C-alpha cells in the first residue's frame, strides 16, 4: 500500500503591532478557512499588539477578543470598522493541539524545525514592511510574498513613488506632509495642497495599508480632519490627486515569459508578453505575440 504523502506544515502569521492588526486577523481567518486541511497542517501564529508571539490553543480568537476590547474602549474613529473585522476573525476556529506558548523575543523556540513554510498575513508596519521577512530570512525559514527590500519599499508610499518616478513611470501628482510641519503651519500647507494637488484628493498615512487612516477629500474644508486622521498613524502623510481610473490586475506568474509590459490602448490595456494571455478577458487585455 502506497504511503500517504506528508502534509505540508504551514505556519500562518497574523496580527502584528500596526494599526491594521484587525485587518490581518480578518484576512487570516478567511485564508485558513479556505485552505485544504487534507493537504496542509496549519500552525496559527499570532503576534499581539504588544509584540508577544502566540502559538497553540486558538491565537486568532484570543487576539480578536483582546483587540475588540481595545478598539471599543479607545474611542478610535475606525473602531466600528475594526469591530466588524474582528467579528469575522472570531467566527473562525483555528485551534490546534499544540501547547500554548508566548514569547516576546522574536520567533518562538523550535519554529524553524516545525514548519515547511510561513504564510505571512501581516498588514502594515512591523510586519508587511520587511521587518518580519528579515527575521524569517535570518532564521532560515521559507516564507511567502515579497522579500525584504520589496516589502520595505512597497510599504512606504513615498519611497515607492520616488522609485517609480526615478525610473520614468507615470504617477499621479502627490505631496508629502510631515506631522510636525502640519502642527506648526496647517493653513499654509492646506493652501499649498489646494493649489498643487486640488480636489478630490486622497489623504493617507505614508506607512500603512489601504484600510485604516485613509480619507477621500472632496472639498478644502474637509482636508484638516483627513490629515489629522492620517497623522494619528504616521509622522508622514501623503496626499494624492484623485483621478478617474480603471484598475487592472495581471497575474504575471502564469506567463511563460516573466517579462510583462502594460500600456493604455484605445480604452483598454494592451499587454506585451511572449505568451498569449488567454486566461484574461479580451475586452480587458489585448495580448501581443
N, C-alpha and C positions, 0 to 999 in steps of 0.2 A: 504494500500500500504506500502510495507516494506521501512523503512528509508534507504537512501543510506549511506553506511559506510563512516565514516570520512576519508579524505585523511591524510596520514602521512606527517607531515610537516618536511621537511629535510633541514637542513642548510648545504650548501656546502662551505667549507672554502678553499680558494686558494690564490696564490700569495706568500706572505711572504718576508722575508728580506734576504734570501740566494742568492747565485749565480745561483740557479736553479729556480728562480722566473718564468722565461719564460716557463720552462718545466711544472711547476704546472699549469699555465694558459692554456696551450695546453691540458693537461690531463683533467682539469676541463671542458673545452669545450666539449671534447669527451664524458665524463661521463654524463654531464647534457643533451646532445643531445640524449643519449641512454635511459634515464630514462623515465618511463611510466607516462605521465602527468595526466592520469586518476586515478592513484593510489597515486601519490606523489605531494605535493605542494612544489616546490623548492624555497629556500630562499638563493640566492647567497650572499656570504660574502667574500669580498676581503680584503687582507692585502697588503698595499703598501710597497715599499722598505724602506720607512722611518718609517714604523710601524703603520701608520694610518689604522684603520679598516673602511671599506666602506660597507654600506648596502643600498639597494634601488637603483632605476634607473637601470643602467647596469654596475655594478662594473667590470665585466670581460672585457668588451670592453674598459672601461676607463683605467684600469691598462695596458691592452695590448698597447694602444696608448702611454701612458707615457713611458712604458718600451722600446718600439720601438725607440723612440727618444733618450733615454739614451744609448741604445746599439749601435746605429749608430754613435752617437757623441763621444763616449768614446774611440774608437779605440780598443775595446775589441777583442782579437783574435777569440773569439767564436761568434762574432757579427752576422755573416751570419747565423749560425745555430739558434741563438736566434731569428733572424728576421723571419725565416721560421716558427718557433714555434708560434711566436706572430701573424703571418698572419692567422694561423689555429685557434688561440683563437679568434681573432677579427671577424672571419666569423660566429661565433655563437652568436645569440641574446639571452641574458638571462635576459632581462629587467623584472622588477616586478613593481607592483603598489605601493610599499612601498615608503614613503618619503625618500629621500637620507639623510644618516646620516654618519658623520665622527667622530671618536674618536681616541685619542692617549693614552687612559688609559685602555687598555685591552678590555674585552668583551663589546660590545655595550649595553646600558641600556635595560633591559627587555628581553634580548635574551633568557634567561632560560625559561620564560613563553611562548615564541612564538614557540619554537621548540620541536619536539619529539626526534630528534637525529641529531647529526652533523657528516657529512661525511668529514673527514679530508683528503684533497688532496694536502697538502703542501709537498714540497720537500726540503731536506737539513736542515742545522742548523736553529734553532729558528722556528721549525715547525714540522719536522719529528723526532726530537731528544728528545722528551719527554716534551719540554717546553710548547707547546700548549696543549698537553694531560694533563699535570698537571694543567694548568689553567682551562680547561673544567671540570676536576675532582673536583677541589676546588669549582667550581661554581655549581656542581651537574647536569651538562649537559651530557647526554649519548653521546658517540662518537664511531666511528668505528675504527678498527685497533688495533695495539698493545698498551699496557699500558705504563706507564711512564718508568719503568726500561727496558723493552724490546725495547722500542723505542730508549732510550739513548744508550744502548749497541749496537743495530743494526746499529745506525748511525755512531758510532765511530769504524772504521775498525780495529784499533789497539786493542782497548779494546775487540772487538768481537773475534779477533784471539787469544788474550791472554786467553780469557774464553774458547774457543774451545780447545786450547792446554792443559789447566788445566784439562779438562775433558777427555783427551785422544783421541780427534777426530783428524783424519788426515787432515793436512792443507798444502798448498804449502809453500815453503820457502819464507820468506819476510824479508825486512829490513825497519827500521823506520829512516827517515832523518828529523832532526829539522832544520827549516829555518835558524836560526842564525848560526848553525854549517855549513850548506851549504854555507852561505855567507862568512864564515871565511876560510873554507878549502875545496873548491869544488873538487880539484884534488884528495885529499886523499879519500874523500867519493866516488867519481866516480870509483877509482881503487878498493875500497872495494866492491862496488856493482858488478862490473865486475867479481871479483873473487868469491864472495859468492853467488850471485844470477844468474849472467850470462845473456845471451840474447837468445831469445827475453824475455823482461820483460814488466810489466805494471806499470806505474807510476800514482799515484792517490793522491788527497788530502785525508787526513785521515777522515775528517768530511765533506763529500759531497756525492752526489748520484753517478749515473753511466753515467752521460751525459756531465758534464762540468769539464774541467781541467784534463782530463784523456788522457794518451798517451800510445800507444804501441811502445816500443823502440826495434828496431831490431839490432842496432849496437851502439858501445860505443860513437861514435861522435854525436849521436842524444840524448844522455842522459841528458846533461846540459839543453838543451831547454825544455825538458819534465819536469825536476824538477823545472825549473824556472816558467813554466806554472802552475804546481800544487801549488807552493809556493804563487802564487797570490791569492789563495783561502783559504789557511790554513797554520798555522805555523808548522804543522807536515805533512810529506809526507810519504806515504807507497809505497814501491817498491816490487812487487811480481814476482816470477818466472813465465814465460809463459809456459803453458802446453797444450798438445792436449787433450781435454776432451769433454765429451758429457754432456750437461745439462739436467737433468730430474726433472720435477716439478710434485709433487703429491698433490692433493687437499685433505688433510688429514681430513677435517671436514666432508667428505662424508663417513668416516668409522664409523661402529657401535662401534668399539673399538678404542679409541683415540691413543692407543699405536701403533707406526709405526716404523719399522726398515728397512733401505735400505742398500744394500751392492752390490758391483760388482759381477756378476755371468756369467761366460762364454761369455763375451762381452755384456751382458745385465745387468739389475738391478733386483735383487730379493728383493721383499718387503714382510716382515713378518708381518702379521696382523691377527686379529681374524676373519675378514670377507673377502671373496674373492673380489678382485678389478676388477670386470667385466667391469667397465667403462673405463679401460685402455687397450690399445692395447697389445696383448700378446707378441709381439716382443720387447716391451719396458720393460714391468714389468711381472715377473713371481710370482704370489701370492702363499703363503703357507697357508695351513689351519690348 
